[in-house]
């Protein structure tokens, strides 16, 4: 997972900051050969959750400049609180004043800061349980922590036992505990607080809880720090709730000889007798597959749920702006206070800094909320540009033009590209802005199409960028005064050449270091497990005005990953299906981006133009190229796309469904032959949508909540599938010999569904299975034979002559109803599901 290239020194741009990275091949963990490049790539991949839990907290660093060493020769460690003079000027920071001195602490609020930490060998990040508030005020704790530290003769298993005991007490107090294995010896338990108690009060509560555990379980827990008392017991360390104490931040690396991390865990994991610490590779996989399982501990401050600071005081929105500028050295305005509220001005400034970009600023609540646009504002709806939110600027900046001196933040020439007023439609802080800009007749907007432009800014959360990455999208529906030239060939030419006033190639987008260790927009995006719908009936759907309706396609789910001009088609389990469907290999030609991740369904149509799952069956199990080519001509498939998950390296998962769909419409240009489509949503009521799908002979509809974010690999009620026929995916557990014409063949299959850790018997199915299918699967089932039944509840008549098999194959059946015991009445075989494994199967009522 090293950074690209083998050069010892590289200059990269992260979150718009220029960073010089050196000695990337230096080994920091000799036992595993883990290099500085690996460390930087790890922190880039976990930046988003790490920043969530470290944001606005003073960060103490433990640095191993020359690596952690070995047991025989440990590396030298530096414990650093104060920010030294060599730190970049842009690094966000806050002072803490003591009686005889002042320490200045960095705060880990962005990936650029985290990357700088990695560059200087700061492997561990430690933070307190409180955040800075307005004007660098020390806030009350917004969480409580118990550090469960095993003494000699005790280990993680004993820590987990104490954690479970503490959980009973904490939940009784109305607190939800979140476990984190520390990556060192023990385990941390966090609880979210409302910020009403002081550090002293929280420490008192934690101390009493530790004493209670010791009193009730004296052979297991101890609350006293004395080492002589800790043999075979777990210290419940309550002291880290002191305002001057810190705890290693969740997701931080540890400076052990093996690169372990402070890893959030589930309570189910704590029940595992083989519970162990996780290393950074395991954490990379978990974050990729599960996201931040600790997210509920620290709500995103952009959601208004943060704490800290004086009650009722307004935050100083220009604090970061002033901290990054020296009024004596830059001609930029540096006022003492924000301006008056109520204005609606905007400005777009052309900024010739280290790399040309454009700064969009919208007046709101006495400041200019600002975004850097590496490619300028888009001139056509089919091209979305990256917008990186920067610090709020003073209103006086709306008229600023001049040269920012070398050595100062943002050094370079600044000119006004366009300015005017804007009409606001929607503003959700940190999430979405929709507005119409009214520029000058001779301004940059007019020169590239129209002086009046309706834009949407949509927060994507970025890939570990602390929520600063947005997309700016030119809306398809422009205001009446917007020129149609915005979508003409002239508009396209303007977009391709960049905003007016810039000659030469379009400036490249500076993206953060990505999860796979690469830098820039061309890296292949990762597979995203698809979000799953829950079965529902039309009678239990919530307020239908909150939902959009799509037709349900009877096919195979596919995640399409587009990169480097090619495409990979992956099943819901991540299996590569690309070779099975070569006619879809030109998808990249119809996607208006360098890279993308799309969600859709592969379907085969019958002579009546209806999706037919049985036809698709003939394609799903082919292996030879000749057979695939013949089937391609005989049974071509189509790809129905209904979601967009990543575009040019920017994750769209945090966006609402309606926003993702609008971007999808502009990102894909469907070919005339229809083998790739973005089917339109149904402009209908729920009843009309259900009836329309029935009239078309389709399987049903999917209702999707318009505001729903995309939750990878999760079955959610934000998406509801409403089907005309009852179907159930099943696991084959055995078979019975046939009779009559099938005397020498398989007569029926015995099927079940997972029920917790066991299987629940559903019945036997023979209808719908062709002789050819039975013949083809017979040999395979016989190779999977086992002597005993893999489940306990098979009725004697069915089990009498049953042949049992290892439960590994998945199929799908249609049925009329269920019995009182949950078995299927009149099941009919629909086909095999090689795209699914038994753990994917759930009961569909």
N, C-alpha and C positions, 0 to 999 in steps of 0.2 A: 504494500500500500504506500510505496514511496512516491514522493513528488516527481513530476516528469523530469527526465534528464538526469545526468550524473554530475553536473557542474557543482562545485563546492559553494558557489555564491549565485543567488538568483534574486532579482527584484520582481516582486509580484504586487498586484493591486487587490486588496481585500476590503470590501465595504467602502470602496472609494479611497482607501488609504494606501499609500505606497510603503511597502515593507521590504527591507533587505534581509534575505534569509541566507545564512551561511552555514557551512559544515553540515549540510543535510544528510550526508552519509555517516556522520559521527554516531557510533554505537553508544546509546545511553543505558541500555539494559544488556550487559554482556551475556547473561545466561541464555537469553532468547534472541540475541542479535537485533533487538529493536532499535531503530535509528531515530534521529531527530525528525527525519522526514515522516516516519511512521507516527511519531507523536503528533506532529502538525496535522497529518491526515486524520488521526483519531479525533483530535479536538475540533476539527472542521466538521466532522460527521455528527458529533454529539453536541455541537455548540448550542443548538436551539434548546434542548432540555437543560443543559448545564447553565446557560444564561438565565433561563426561567427561574432557577433556584438560587442563583448568585446575584441577580440583578439588584443594583442599588445598595449592595452590602460591601463594606470595606474589605478588600481582598488582601489577605496575608499570603505571601508566596514562600514555598520551600523549594530552593533551587539546587540542582545538581549540575553544575556547569560542565563537569567532565564525566558525567554519568554516575549511576548508582554503585558501580563497582561490583565486587563479588564478596562472598563471605570471608575470604582470606584477605581481601584488600578493599574494604568499603570505600565508596566515593565520598568526597567532602560535601556537606550540605550547608547551605546558607539560609537562615530564617529571616525573611525580609518583610518589614511592615512599611516603612517610609518609602515613598517613590523617589528614586534617585534622579539626579540632574540629567542623566542620559536618556530618560524616558521621553518618547515623542510628545510634542506639544499638544497633539490632538487627543491624547489619551484621557478619557473621562476620569475625573478625580474629585475627591472631597477632603477638606481638612478636618482633623479632630484636634481640638485645643486641650492641652494639659496644663498643669499649673506652671511648669517651667519651660515648656516647648510645645510645638505644633507638629503633628505628623500629617502628611498628605498621603491618602490611600487611593489607589486606583479602584474603580468599580468595573466589574466584568459585565458590561452592557452590550457588547458587540463582538463579532468574530475577529475584528482587527485586533482588539485588545487581547483576546485569547491567543491569537496567532503570535503576537509579540511575546506573550508569556512563554510559549513554546520555544521561540527563538532564543530566549535568554536562559533556557534550561529550567524554567519554573514548572516542575512536573506536578506539584501539589498546589491546589488552591483551597485556602481555608477562609471561612466567613462566619460571622456571628449570626444570631437568630433575629436580628433587627435590620431595618433598612434606613438609609438616609431619607429624610423628608425635605421639604422646601428649605432653601437657604442652608443646606448642609446640616440641618438639625438631626440629632440622633433620635430615631423613633422608638416607640415601644416595640417589644418583640411581637412578631406576627407568627411565631411558631415556637414550640417547646421541644427540646431534644433530651433523650436519655441515652447515654453512651454505655452500652453493656460490654464490659471489658473482662474477658476470662482470665482468672488467675492461673498459677501453675496447676496442672492436672485437670483443667477445664478447657472446653473448646467451643466451637460454634454450636454444637448440639445443645450444650447447657445454656448458651446465650439465647437460642431459639426458645428453650423452655421458659426462661425468665421473661422473654418477650411475650409469650402467650399469656403468662400470668399477669404481666403489666397491662396487656390488652384488655383483660376483663375489668380491671380497675378503671382504665382510661375511658372505655366505652360507657361504663357506668357513670362517669363524670360528663358524658356528652361529647367526648373527644374521639376522633378517629385516628388511630395510630398507623403510621406508614413505616415499614421496615426497610432498612438499607444495610447490607453487609458492607463493612467499612473498607474492605480490601487490605486491611492490616491484620487485626486479630479478632475483633469482635463485631458488634452489630449496633446500629443506631436506630432508635425509634423516634420519629417525628410526629408532632401533632400540630395542626393548624389552629392559630389563635386569632381573636378579633382585634388585637392591638390595644385593648383597654387596660391591660395590666402592665406594670413596670417590670424591668428586668429583675429587680429585687423580689417582687411578688411572684413572678414566674419561677425564680430559683427556689423560693420557699415552698411552692406547690410541688416542684420536682423533688425537693429534699424530703418532704413528708411522704411522697409516693415511694421513694427509695427505702425509707425507714419501714413503711408498711410491708413492702416485699420482704425485707430482711426479717421483720418480726414474724411473718406468716411462714416463711421458708428459710429458716436460719442455716440449713445445710446447703442451700443453693445460692442465696443472694446475700450480699453485704453492701452496706452504704458507706462504710468508713474507708478512707483512702489508704490506711496503713497496709503495707505489703504483707506484713506478718499475719493479717487476718484473711488473706485472699486465697489461700491454698485450696484448690478444688472447688472454688466458688466464683461467682460472677459479680464483679463490682458494678453496681448501678450508679454510674457517675452522673450526678445531677448538676455539677458545678459549671458545665458548659453553657448554662443559661445566663451566667453572669455577662453583663454587657461588654466586659473586656476580654471574654473568652471566645474562642472560635472552634468550629468543627469542620473537618474536611468536607468540601462541597460535594453533593451527589454528582456522580459521573466523573469526578476528578480522578486522574491517575494517582497512583501511590508510588513513592520512591522505594519500594521493596526491590529485592533482587529479581523478582518476577513481576512483569507489568500488570499488576492487578488494579482494580478500580473500585471506587465507592459505588456499589451497585444497588439500585432499587430492586426489591424483591416482592413477590407475592406471598401471602400468608400460606398458601398451599406449598410453596417451595420450602418454607420454614419447617414443614412437617417431614421433609425428606431427611432420613437419617444420614444420608451422604452429603448434606448441605456443605458447600465449599465456596470460597471466594471466587469471583469471576475475573478473568483477565480482559484486556481491552478488545481482543478479537471477538470474544463471546459477547461483550457489550455492544460492539458494532452490529452484530447480527440481531441482537435483541431490539435495539433501537430501530433498525431497519424493518423488523417484522412486527414489533409491538408498539412502537412509538414510546412516549414518556408515560410509563405506568405510575409515575409519581406526580403527574400533572395536577391532580386535585389538591396537593399540599400547598402549592404556591400559585394562586390565580394570577393570570396575566394582568399587570397593572394597567394595560390599555383597556381592560374591561371595567375599570373603575373599582376594582376590588382590592387595591393595594392599601397598605397602612403606613403609618409613620408620619412624623411631623405633627405640628400643633393642630388641634381640632379646629376645623372651620377655616384654616388659613389657606389661601390660594397659592399654588406652586409658582415659583419664579420661573416663567417659561423662557427667560433669556439667560439663565444661569450658565447653561452649557455654552451658549454662544459667547458670553463674556469670558468664560474660563479659557476659551480657545484663541483669544485675541488680546493683543497688547495695544491699547488705544494710543500709546505713544509711538508705535512703529507702523501702524497700518492706517490708511486713509478711510477705512470702512467706519461707518457710524457705530459707536459703542455706547448707547444710552444707559442710564441708570435704572430705567423702569420700562415696562411694557407701555404701549400706547393705548388710546381710547378704543373701546369696542364699537362694533356696529358697521364698520366699513366693508366694502366688497371689491377691493382692488386686486389686480393680479399683475405679475410681471414675469416675463421669461428673459433670463439673462444669458448671453453667450459668454462662456467662461473658458478662456484660453489658459488653462492651468497646465499641469504636466501632460494632460491629454484633454483635448477639446471635449466639452460636454455643455449641456444646457441646463439651467436651474429654473424650475417652475416654482413660483411662490404665490400662495393664495392667502389673502388677508382674512384672519379669523381671531376674534377675541384679543385684539390688540397686538398681534404678532403676524408675521408672514410664515405660515406653515410651508415647509420647503422640501422639494424632491430634486435630486440630480437625475437628469435624463441623458445617459451616455449617447443615445442616438437621436435625441430631440423628440418632440411630440410626433406621434405617427400621423401620416397624411391620408391613410386609407384604413377602412375598418378591418381589412384582412391581415394587417400587420400590427401586432401588439409590441410595445417597447418596454424595456425594463425602466423602472423608476425607483431610485433608492432614496428613502426618506432621510433627510439630514436634520440637524438641529434647527429649531425655530429661529427666525431672523427678526430684527426689529423692523417696524414699519418704515423707518427712514431708509432701509435698504432698497425699497421699491424704486428709488430714483438714483441709486448709486451706480456710477460708472467710474472706472479708474484702474490703476495698476497696483495690485497687492504685492508688496516687496518680496523679494526672494528670501526664503527662510521662514516666512510667515505661513500660517495655515491658508491653503488655497492660493498660493502665490501665482500670479499671472494677471492678464488683462481681462477686465470685466466690462462688457457693454450690454446695453438693453436691446434685445432682439425684438421684443414686442411687449406691450403693456396696455392696460385698460381696466375694465370691470368684468365681473363674472356674476352670472345668475345661478344660484344654488338650488339643486333639486334634492339632494340627499347628502348628509354628512354623518357617518358613523365613525367616531374616533378610532383610529387604528385599524379600520376594517374597509371602509368604502366611501368614496366621494364621487358624486355625479354632478357636473356643472357645465354651463355653457360659457365659453370665453368670448368676450367682445373686444377684439384687438383693434389696432389702428389700420386705417385704409392702406398705409404704406408699410405696415409692420411685417414681421416674419410670417405670421399666419396667413395673411393675405397673399404674400408672394409665393406661398406653397399651396394655394387652393382657395381659401376663404378666410376673411377676417373674423368670422363667427364660427366657432367650433364647439361641438358638444362632446365632452370627454367623460370617461369613467376611470377612476383610479381605484384599483382593487388590491388590497393587501394579500400577499401570498404567504407571508411568514418567512419566505426564503429558505435556503438550505443551511440552517444554522446561522442566519444573519440577525438573530435577535428581533425578528419581526419587521425589519427595515425594508425588505424587498417588496415592491409593488409592481403591478402591471398598469400601464396607461393605455387605454383602448379608445379609439375614435368610434363613437356610437354610430350604428347604422342609421338610426332615426335622428336626423339633424333638425335643428330649429328651422322655422320657415325662412329665415334670412340667411341661412347657411348656403353657400354656393354648391351646386351640383358638381362643380369641378373637383370637389374633394374625392370623388370616386371615379374620376375619368382617368384616361391614360396619362394626362398631365400630372394628376395627383400621384399616380404610381411612380412617375419619373421623379417627382419631388421627394417621395419617400425613399427611393433608391439612392438618391444623391445626398441625402441629409438635408437639414434645414438650410434656408437661404443664408448666404454669407460664409458658408463652409465649402471650400473647394478641395477636391481630392476624395479619397475613399471614405466610406462611412466609418467613423471611429468604432473600434470594437468595444463590446460591453465588458466591463470589469466585473467578473463574478467572483464570489468567494471560493476558497478552496473547497472542492466538493468531497463527498463521502468516499469516493474511490481514489482520492489523492491527486486528482488532476486539477488544473486551473483553466478556466475559460469556458466558453459556451459550447464547444464541440464535443465534450465528453459524453459517452453513451450513458443515458439515464438508467437507473436500476429498475428491475421488475417491481411492480406494486401489486400485491395480492388484491383481487377484486372485492369490492364491497358487496354484501349479499342482502337480498330482500327477504322479508318475513311474509309468510302466507297469511292472507286476510280475506274476509268476505266484504262485499260491497256494503253490508249493513252496519259494519263496525268502523268504517273509515271516519277519522276525525274531520273537522271542517274542511270541506273539499276545496275551498278557495285557497288554502295553504299548499295545495298539491298541484303538480303538473302530471299529465297522463301520457304514457308512451305505450305503443303496442308491444306485446310480449312475443319475442321471436323464439320459435321452437328449434333451437340449435345448440351450439357449443360455445360457452363463454371464452373470450380470447382477450388477452392484454397484448396490444401491439406496441412494440418498442422500436421507434424510428431513430436511426443515427447513421451518420456517414453514408447517406444515400441508400441505405438498406433497411430491411425490416425483419424483426423477429416476432413471431406469433407464439405466445406462451399460454398454456392452459392455466386454469385457476390455481393449480398446484405448482406452477412455474416450469412445467415440462415444455420443451420446445416442439411446436407443431408446424414450424415453417415449411419443412420439406413435404408435408402432407397436402399443403394448399399453395402450390407455386403460383397460381393465378393472382394471388394476393401479394406477391412479392414486390409489386411496383407501387405499393401504398405510399412510399416516400415521395413519389412524383406528384402526389396530390395533397401533400401536407406542406403548408406555407411556413416551414420552420426547419432549422437544421436538425433539431432533435425534438422528440415528443414521445409521450406515453399516452395511449388511447385505450379506452375500454369499449368492448362491443361484443357482438355475437356472430359466429360463422353459421350460415344457414345454406341449405340446399333446397331449391324450389322444384315442385312437381310440374306436370304439364299445365296445370291450372294456375300456376304462378303462386302457389301457397307453399310455405315452409313445410318440409316433410322430413321428420327426424329419421325415419327408416332409410331414406335415400342417403342421408349424411352418414349413416352407419357404414355404408359401403366404402366411404372415404376414410373413416376414422381408424380402420385396422389394417390399412395397406402398408407395405414396407418397401417393395421394390420400386425403382424409378419408372420402370416400364408400366407397371400396374397403375402407378399414380398418374402418369401421363394419359393412359387410356381412360381412367376414371375422370380425369379433368375434362376430357372432351365429352364424355358421356354424362357426367353429373357435375357441372360447374358449381362453384359455391360463391356466395356473396358475403361481404363483411358489412354488417350494420353497426355503425359507430354511434354511441350515445353518451360518451363522457370523455373528458380530456383531463388528464391527471398531472401532466408535466409538459411545459412548453419552453424550448430553448434553455433548459437547465433550471427553470423556475417552477417550483412545486405549486400546483393549483389546488392541492388537497384542502387547504383551509378555507377556500372560497365556497360560497353557497352554490347549490346545484344550478340555479338560474344563471348565475354569473359564469359558471363553467360552460354551460350550454351555449351561451352567447359567444364566448371565445371560441368554442369548438366550431360553431357555424362559420366563423371567419378563418379558422385555421385549416379547414379541409375543403378542397375544391373537387367535388365528386365527378368522376368520369361519366361520359355520356352513356356508356353501356351499362352503368348501374352496378358494376361488380363491387364497388365501394360506395356506400351511401351514408348520409347522416339523416335518418328519417325524421320528418317533422313531428313535433309534439302534437297531440290531439287538441284542437281548439274546441272543446266540448265539455259538458258537465260529466260527472262520474257515470251517470246512467247512460248517457249518449256514448261515452267512450267504451263502456262495456258492450253495448249493443253493436257499435261499429266493429269491434274486434270479432264479435260473433258472426256478423254478416260477412266479414272477410275470411271466415274460416280459420281464424288464428286462435292461439292458445289462451289468450286473455290480455290483460293490461298490467302495467306496472305504474303505481302511483308514487311519485317522489316529492317529498317535501321541498318546496322551492328554496328554503334557507339551509338545507342540510349540507354539512361539510362531508367530504369523502373520508370514510373510515376504512382503511385497508383491512381486508380479511375479516371484517366484522359483519355479523348478521344484525340488522337494525330495523326498527319499526319506522324509521324515517323513509324507508323504501318498503312499499307493500305490494305484493303480487296478488292479483285477483284473477283466478283461473276458472274457465268454464267446466273443465273436467278435473276430476280428482286424480292426482298422480303421486307417486311416492318412490323415491330412490331407495334401493334395497341392497343388502349385502347377501350374497349367495353363501349358504352354510352347508348345503348338501344337495343330493338329487335322489330321485326314485327311478327304478327301471320302468320302461314303458310296457304297455300291453298291446295286444293286437298287432297293428302295423308297426308299432314302435317297440316290439318285444325285444329287439336286439339293440335298442338305443335308449337314450335318456328320455324318460316320460315327462317328468316335471322337475322343477327346481324348488328347493326349500329356501325361504328367504327370511331375513330378519333386519332389524335396525339397531344401532347402538343405543344402549340404555345405561348411561353412566359408564362404568368400566365393563359392563356385561353386554350381552346381546339379547334382544327381545324378539321372540318368534312371531312372524306375521302370517305365515301360511305357506301354501305351495302354489305355484303358477305353472301352467302348461300351455294355456291358450295364448296365441300370438307368437309362439316360438315355431319357426319353420324347421322342417327336417334338416335343411342345410345348416341352420344355426346350431341345432342340437348336435349334428355330426361334427361341426367345427370345434365346438366347445367341449365335446366329450373327452377327447384325448387330454386336453388341458386339465379338466377337472379330475381325471383319474390320477394325474401326476401330483395333484394337490391333496390326495386322500389322507385322512387321518382315521384312527380307530374309534375315537369317542366323539360324541356330539360336542360342538363348541359352545353350546348353550343348554340350559336346564329344562326349559318349559315346552318341549315339543310333545304334542299329544301322541299317545301310543299308536293310533292308526297310521299317523304320518311317519313315525319313527320305526315302524315294524320292519320295513325293507329298505330303509334309508341308507345311502352311502354318504358319509360325512366328508367334508373338505375343509381345508384351511380357509377362514373367512377373509378373503383378499379381493374378490371380484365384486364390482358394483354394477348394477343394472337399474332399470326404471320400469315401473308397472303402472297401469291405469286400473282403477277399481270403482265400484259403485258406492260402497259405504263401508264403515267399520263396525265390527261386532262390539258388544259391551266390553269384551276383553281386549279390544284394540286390534283384532286381526282383520284382514282385508276380505271383503266379500267380492266375488266375481273378478279376481285380478286377471288382467291381460298384459302380457309382456310387451313393452314398447321398444326395448333395445338395451344394449350394453353401454356403460358409461366409462370408457377407458380414461377419460379426462378427470375422473374422480377416484378418491381412495376411501376406504370405509370410514375414516374419521371425519370425512366431509358430510356424511349422511346424517340428516336430522329428521325427526318425526314431523310430518306436515299434516296437521289436523284438518 
